[in-house]
């Protein structure tokens, strides 16, 4: 039975997909160094790259997989620019490369969360203290006792922007976003689990800015970006890098009511507007803590490998073990998220896997990471010794590509067997 509805937007490719694959041969290690066979790596690569591209939803897919610290796959397929669903390939189309930067959207939340935990480790904040201790305007209207911990775990009580005149351009106005969040009513923190799409990130970023006395990007640079040796891995993109970034496109089945209403509430702006603004200069000029960090798949995998290695990168300790123990500790039971309308488990900043199946595939209960606006994933799975990142540029809520993604993650998890099996 076909899962494709009339009006579904898909890319058209006349070329052999094999000709569109690009491999970072300098980075990839021999499979046996990661405890895998050549057949394992081929099967994972076909599932996570070629099969996802074959859905014709994503103009570009990039994927990086580390196992036991060794990169076994760092590859791309498709076009970063010039390939749009339902349009012919542009004459100046540019192939995606393994080092193509992609907007992480909500996968950015993991980064601002780790920065918040680092500030607590340094003694700058107490995660169990009210936000209002560091941001006095964040008080009243149900928020006076809301803690930083509750904001991190999506229990802050202010998941959405509520003003009717809110638009995507406001995301570029940091001060206005913070002021609006501080002024709007909220339920008492900790009462309900409801995903905070953009709001929580601005409050965490503002706390970091107030305590450190410097922009969030400065704290990101000194805490993560420079120690990890990242080229990108920052909020927005400078002018020199923008031509290299992958464009995002609306794809897949039409988003109609009631799904459109749910998406509008979850994202704070209409679905198609989120995609459109992500390709504009004002979006790349902005610092949106929960939504516009740019990175390559390898950089995001590197970040999760550092967490998997206990907060150490190339002999340098970036996080204390006690800090990471708190980062990955469940902050909520598996319950229905009032925003996403699906069962979720969160830590103070990360999304946890679930058994028998979760967002990182089957039997992924030990995994932690974060999902980004549509089918962007960064995660680590200690039971399998993997850190991985999947970047996709086709933005679709429903469709058969979700079945393909689930099947592909199943192949990955089966081939990278758990240590207890």
Secondary structure, DSSP 4 states (H G I P E B T S, - for coil): ---PPTT-B-----S-GGGG-EE-TTTPPPGGGGT--HHHHHHHHIIIIIIHHHTT--SEEEEEEEETTEEEEEEEEEEEES--TTSPPPTT-EE--TT--EE-GGGGHHHHHHHHHHHHHTTS--TTSBGGGT-TTS-STT-TT-BHHHHHTT-SS--S---TT--GGGGG-HHHHHHHHHHS--PPTTS-----SSHHHHHHHHHHHHHHSS-HHHHHIIIIITTTT-SS-EES--TTTGGGSPP-EE-BS---TTHHHHHHHHHSS-HHHHHHHTTSHHHHHS--TTT-EEE-HHHHHHHHHHHHTTSEETTEE-S-HHHHHHHHS-SS-SEE-TTT-SEE-B-SS-EEP-SSEETTEET-TTEEEEEETTTEEEEEETTTTEEEEEEE-EE-SSSTHHHHHHHHHHHHHHHS--TT-
